[in-house]
Every structure is written in structure tokens, then in C-alpha cells.
Amino acid sequence: MSRLFGTDGVRGLANGLLTAELAMQLAQAAAVVLGHDRNVNGSRPRAVVARDPRASGEFIAAAVEAGLSSSGIDVYDAGVLPTPAAAYLVADLDADFGVMISASHNPAPDNGIKFFARGGQKLPDEVEDAIEAQMSKEAVRPVGADVGRIQRFSDAEDRYIVHLLQTLPHSLEGLKVVLDCAHGAASGCSPQVFKDAGADVVVIGADPDGHNINDGVGSTHLGPLKEAVVRHHADLGIAHDGDADRCLAVDHEGNEVDGDQIMAILAVALKKSGKLRDDVLVATVMSNLGLKIALQKAGISIRETAVGDRYVLEEMRDGGFNLGGEQSGHVIFADHATTGDGVLTGLQLAAQIALTGRPLKELATVMTKLPQLMVNVRNVDKTRAGTDEVVLDAVTRASAELGDTGRVLLRPSGTEALVRVMVEAADMPTAERICKHLAAVVEARLTEPVLKT
């Protein structure tokens, strides 16, 4: 049987894989695994529950809260809030754990359930495995005064906004910002916090109806934001995804500023202020080589991890580092958050523009992005990508040809029968030529049956 938990919780089609029954089972199991420690006064364990505005989130949240409360957990229903807000509130309330119901950047029919441990930390694999194992056991069913209670967490959004404002190094007065909230979880709090920070705010993609989340807007569809920034003569644009744990940006001319560029800007700024711990940035192997080159010039080293913000978080915790993230816009400020926070990232980026008086386009020149091309080779045996001698030889030859001017990365998908071939080079024609050749080798060698050398 395949593992229920994926790279970021349990995710799938609502009422397909993710039913109300499964949501209740997960909640009952999590109540046992995460809620076993009672407070010293003997009170019931507490959990924070939040969701994005998908229509299916309503019945899934109801099932989760029923599962938790029936298992003796007091539930604080925070309503619609970003994923990083849920994580923050678990710590702020000193709750035993939290539950976020969201499928992030996925389309509206999908949904997901992810858990946070005490302090708002993501769960390690072994704890997720314990929850999954507990699902096959009898649920805990207290009676009488021992059943959990459900209450509205009425000041949840206000607590989160106050927290975000306290992180700002500079007022945003004088800046005009366009926010694209992806018709998602940040539609309420992101515009409010930018206004409270002093910015002149234009908002798009902030009318969620339960079905339009990520639909043609947000960090996966930057066209509307680029157009709005130019039309409103704004200083920058900020795009969130459905649960607002990521942030991409657009400069005043409508040019995209991705997660690598954002991390470069913020890493250099933190180093200059003496706040970048050990002068280290944690990033994944998918970050552009230009980021590493730029930060080396600035006296900053990069610790590389596998793809996924959970691996970035693990490296940050193990090394005590305070800044990390992904090219996709998941940026983690360990001094202020336990997970990627798109609203926090947008605020910090805007604050650098206000603090320096330099436009985002100029700040982004701190790094030069190398041309990067990725091809998905489908319907292959991805398990042999790291062992086939012909494939490995082709990669070695390509890497030698590129030298210090580029790199090659073969990455098997974690969820599909495909291998991603990524090539960076000094120019796009070279990247295209090498990528096309390697993709052909991968397809020829890893298509069943096994070919002999």
C-alpha cells in the first residue's frame, strides 16, 4: 500500500481521494499522536484549524473538527487564513498542534490536509507515519465532560497581522503595491497588512467564491499582475498562491522577479545589517546557478537541499540558519516564521525598496539568471535514472562541456513516472542543445524494457 502522506500532507481530489470520512479518520488519528500531552493543569489538548476558501474546505474542516473534538481535543476554528498564519497561531496560542486544509497552488477541485506540531513546526516523516498507522486502530472516544469543544478563534487574523507588522524594518509609505491574492487565503489579510504598513495598495484576485482559487491569477499566472502593475504605475507587484505560503514579484516595468532573485536581495540585505546567520542561505538544487555565483561575490555561501520546503526547513533547523527557500517563491525567515510565508516575504521585499530608495528592477540585478531549461521525459522507469551507465555517462560529458558556466540536473519525479532534465548554460541555444540530447538519451535508455549496454 502506498504512503498516504505526500511531500506536504495529504492531498487529492476532494470527494475523490480526500473524503469527509478520510478527513475524520486523519483527525482522530492525529488527536492520538499529536494531542497526547495534556497541559499541567489537566486541561484538554488544543488544536488550531484553518483553511483556504475552496468550497470543499467547508465540509473537510467540519469533518476534521468533528474528528478532533470527538477525540477529546478543544478546537480553535481560525476560518480562512494562509498556511503560515495557521503555523504562527499554533505557536502564539501554545496549542498542541494545528491543521491546515488547503491544496496550495492546485486547482479548486483539489484539497489537502497538513498538520503542524507544537510550535508550528512541520511534521517529520516518522510522525506522519505514526498518524497513518494510528488510522487502522480504534479511535479514542471520550464521553461526557471529556469531549472536546469547538470555538471560533475570533482574533486569529488580527494576531497574525500584528505579528507581520512587527517584523518590518521600514515603513512602506510612499510605495504603490499591486497585490494578487489568487482568490485565495490571503485575500483578506494581505491587503490589510500592506495598508497598515503604509503602502498605497491596489488589489486583484481577491474575490474568492470557493471555485476560482488560482484560476488565471496568482503566482502561477503572473500575466494579470504584470498588466496591473504597469497600468497603475506601481512600484512593484506581489503574487501569492492559494494558501499564501509563497511569493513572486513583478517590478515596475512588469518583469518577473522569482524566488531566487528575492532570496538574493534579502540575503544581501540581511548580511549588510549583520542579521544573516553564519552568512548562509539555504536553497534547493533547483535554484539557478546565478544565485550561487552572485552570493559568492557577496561573501554568502549556499547550503543545497533536495527540492521541497520541508528539506530546506530541516537544513535550516539543523544548521541554525535563518534564511532559506525555493525558486518557486517559498521563502522562510526562521527569525519570524516556521514555514514559508508569502505575505511576510512580500513585506520584507517591499521594505527593501522603501529602505534603499532603489527600484525593484535595480535591486534584482544583484544576480544574473543563467538561461535554464527543463524538459519532462514521461513514461520512463524513473528508478533507473541514477544507475543507468549510458545516462550517467551522458550527464558527465554534458557537465564537463559546461564547466563552470552551467550545470545539469536529472531529477525523478516524486509523484509521476517521469524524469526532469534541467540544464543551465551561458546561453539558451547551448542549454537547448544539451537538454534535448540528454532528454533523448533518458527516453531511449529508461523506456521499458531495460536496454543492454
N, C-alpha and C positions, 0 to 999 in steps of 0.2 A: 504494500500500500504506500502511495506517495505521501510525502510530508504535507500536512495541511497548511502550515505556515510557510509563506514565501519570504522574499528578501525584506519585506516591510509589512508584516502582519498577514492576515488572511484576506485575500482579495478575489473578487469574481463577480459574475453577473448576479445582480440582486434578484432573488427568487429563482435563480438557476442554481449555482453552487451555494451562494450565500442566502440561505432561507432564514425565516424567523426562528425555526426550530434549531438550526445550527447556531445562530446568534445566541439563543438562550443557553444552549449547551456550553458554548465557549465561555459565556459569562459565569455560569455555575462552576465550571472547572477553574476559571481564573479566581473566583472567590475563595476557593480552597487553597490554591497555590500562592496567590499574592496577598490574600487577606487573612492569613493565619495568625499574624502578630497583632494582638489586641493592645490598646493603649494601657498605660499603667493603672488607670482608674477603672479598667474593666469594661470600658465602653466598646460599642461595636466598631469594627473596621470601617473606613470611609473610602469612597471612590468618586472621582470626578468623571463625568461623562459629557462629551461634546461631539458635535457632528458638523459636516458641511451641509449645504442646503439641498442636496439631492432629495427628491421625493421619497425614495426608498429609505433614506436615513430616518424618516419618521417611524416606520414600523420596526426597523432594525434597532433603533435606540430604545423603543418601547420593549422589545424583546430582551435586549441587554439589561435594561434597568429592572425588568421583572426577574431575570435570572440572578442578578446580583442581590436584589432586596430579598428574594425568596431564600437566598443562601445566607442571610444574616449580615449583609453589607448595607450601610447607610449610603445613599446615592445623592450626590450633588449634581443636578442637571444644569449644565452650563449653556445649553442651547447651541446655536450656530456660532462657532468660533474657529479660528485657524488651529491647525495641529500644534504649532508651537505655543499657542495660548493654553491649550489643554495641558501640555507638558509643564509650562510655567505654573499653572494653577495647582497642579498636584503638589509641587514643592511649596508654593506660597500658603496653601491650606494645610500643609503637612499631612496630606492624605496618604493612605496606604498604597494606592495605585490609581491609575487613570485609564480611560478607554476613549479612543478617538474613532469615530465612524466616518470614513472617507475613502474615496478611491483616487485622491490626489488629482493628477492631470488626466486620468481616464475619462471616457465619455460618460454621460449621465446614467445610462442603464447599469453601469458597474457600481460596486460599492466595496467597502473593506472595513475591517476591524483591526485596530492595532492597540497594543497595551503599553502603558508606561509604569515602571516600578516606582517605589517611593523615591522622591526627589525629582521625578520627571524624567528618569533615565529610560532609554530603550532597553528592551529585554535581550539578554544573551540567548543564544540558541538553546542552551540546556534548560532554561526556564520556559521557553516556548514549548520545548519537547515535553516538559513536565505537565504543562497545561493540556497539551494534546493527549497525553497518557491518561490524565485525570478524567477526560471526557468519556472514557469507557467504563468508569466506575460510578457507583451510586452517588447521586448528588446529595449535598448536605441540606437538610430541610428542617431548620429550627421552627418552633411554634411559639405562639403567644408573644410575650414581650421581646423575644429574641429575634423576631423577623426584622429585616432592615426597613428603613423608611426612605422615601424619595422626596426631596425638596428642591425647589428652584434655586440655583446659585445666582441670585439676583444681581450681585455686583461683580460678576465674573469679568465682563468686558471692561468695566471701569478699572479693575485691578490690573488687567493686562496693559491697558493704555497708559496708566500711571507708570508702570514698570518700564515701558518702552521710552517714555519721555525722559525718565531718569538716566537713560544710557547716552543721551545726546551730548556730544562735545561742543555743539554750537547751535544757535537758533537757526531756523530755516527762513527767517524773514528776508524778503527780497527775492526769493526763488518762486518761480512758477513751475508747478509739477503736474504732469498728467498721470493719473493712476488708472491702470486697467486691472480690475479685480476679478476677471474671469467669470463673472456672475457666480462667484464662489464664496468661501467662508470669510474672506476679508472685506466683503462689500460694505460692511458697517464700520468696522474698527479702523481699517487702513485710512480711508478719507478723514476720519475724525482725528486720528493721531497726527497726520500731516498738517491738518489745520491747526490743531493745538500747538504744534511745533513752530507755527508762524508762516507756513507756506501758503501761497495762493494756489488752490487746488482745483483742477479740472478732473472730473471722474467719468470714466467709461466702463462698460462691463460690470455694472454694479446693480443690476436689476434681476436677481435670481428668482426664477419661478419654479424651481425644482427639477426642470428638464433642460435648461440652457447652459448649465455649468460647462466651461471650457469650449463652448460651441462657437468657434470662429473668433475667439478672443483669448486673452491671457498669454502666458509665457510660451505656449505652443503655437500661437497665431499672432505674431507681432505686427502684422500689417495695419490693423486699425489704430494701434498705439502710435506707430510711426507717422501715420497721416494726421492724427490728432495733435501730436507734439509740434509738427511743422505748422499746422493750421492755426493753432493757438499761440504760436511764437513762445513756446515754453522752454525752460532751461533744460529739462530732462523729462523722460517718461519712465515709469516703473511698472513692470508687468508681473503679476502673481500667477500662480496656478490655482487649481480649485481649492486646495486646503492651505494655500499661502505659506508653504514651507520653503518656497524658492522665490527668487527674484532675478529677472533680467532687466536690462535698462536700454534706453534709447537716448542718444544725445540730441542737441537742439536742431541738428540737421536731419534727424531721422535715421541715423546709423545705429545698428545694434551694438550693444556693449554686453558681452556674455559673462558667464560666471568666472572664467579665468581672468578676464580684464578687471572685473570687480574685485576679485581677490588680490590682484596685483596692486591696484590702487590702495586698497585698505591695508594690505601688508606693509607697503612702503610708508604709509601714514602712521601706522602703529609703531613701526621701527623708529621713525623720526621722533616720535613722542616718548620713546623708551618703554612702550607697552606691549611690544611683540615678544612673547616669552621665548627666550633662547634664540631669537631671530629665526624662527622656524615657521613655515607654512606647511600644513598637511593637505595634500591633494591626491587625486586618483591617477592611475596610469593613463586615463583618457584625457587629462589636461594637456593643452597644447604645449609643445616643446618651447615655444616662445615665452611662456610663463617662467619656465625654469631658467632660461637664458637671462631674462630681464631681472629676476630676483637675485641671481648670482652676482650680477653687476651691482645690485643694491646691498650686497652683503647678507642676503637672506637665503637659507637653504630650504629645500623641499623634501619632505618625507612622503614617499609614494605608497598608496594602498590599492587594494582591489577596488573595482567600481562598486559604489554604494555608500550612502552617507553613514551607514552603520559601521563600516570599516574605517571611515575617516574618524568617526567618533571614538572608536576603540583605540586608534593610534594616538589621538589627542589625549585621551584619558591616561593611557599607558605612559606617554611621554611628558604629560603635564603641559601640553601646548594649548594655546588659547585661540588660534585661528586656523580654520580649515574649510574645505568644501569641494564642490564639483563644478565642472564646466557648465552643467545644466542650471546652475544658479542656487543650489543648496549651499549656503554659506553658514558656518557655525561659529558663533562668538562665545567661546566657553566661559568668558567672564560674565556673560549676561543670559545665556541660554543653554539648554541641554540638548538641543536639536537644531536643525536648520530653520531659520526664521526669515521669511521673505519681507515682512514688514520692517523688522529690525534692520535687515540688510539695506533696504531702500532708504531708511532714515540715515544710516551711517554713511551711505554713499552721497546722499544729498547734503549732509552736513560737511563733507569734504569740499564740495563745490562752494558752499557758503563760507567755509573757513578760509579757503585758499583764494577765493575770488577767481578761480580758473574754471573755464567751461569743462564739461564732462569730456568733450572730444579731445581736449588737450590733456586732461588727466589720463585718459585711456592710452595715450602714446607712451606710457611707462613701459608697455610691452608691445612687441610686434608679433602678430599672429602668423605663424608659418602656415602655408596652404595645407589643408588637412582634408583627406578624402576617406570615406568609409563605405565599403560595399558589404552587404549581407549575402553570404553564399548559403542558399537554402537547401533543405532536403539532403543533408550530408550527415555522416556519422561524426558528430562534434567531439566524441570521446577520444578520437584518434588524432585530433589537431595537434596535440603536444608530443606525439610519439612517432608519427609517420616520417620516415627518414627523408623522403623526397620533399615533403612540405618544409621540414626543418632546414634542409639544405637551401631551398629557395629563399627562405626568410633570412638565413645567414648571408647569402650572396647579396640580397637586396639591402640589408643593413650595412654591409661593407661598402656598397656603392654609395649609399647616402652619407656615410661617415658622420661627422658632427653636424651636418646640415639637415638632418632629418632622422626619422625612425620608423620602424614597422611594429605593429602590434596585431597579433591574432588572438581573438577572444571568443571562446564558445559562449553562446547564449545560455543564460541560466534557466530559461523557460521554453525555448523553441529549438527545433532541430536545425540550427544554423550556426555558422561561424562568421564573426565580424572581422573583416580585414581592414585595418586602418593604416594609412600611410601619410606621413608628413614629409614635406620636401621643401627645398628653397623656392621652387616654382610649381605651379599647378600642372603643367604638362608632364613634368617628371613624376609627380605624385600620381597622376592618372595612368601613366605608362606602367609604373611599378605595381600599382594597385590592381590594374587589370590583369597583369601577368600572374600575380600571386593568387587572385581570385580564381583564375583558370586552373592553376595548379591544385588549389584546395578542392575545387569541384571535381577535377579528374581523379584525384587520389582518395577523397573521402566519400565518394559516392559508392554505395554497396554494389557488388561485393568487394572485399578487401583486395586491392591490387598488389601484385608482387613487384618487388624492386628488381 
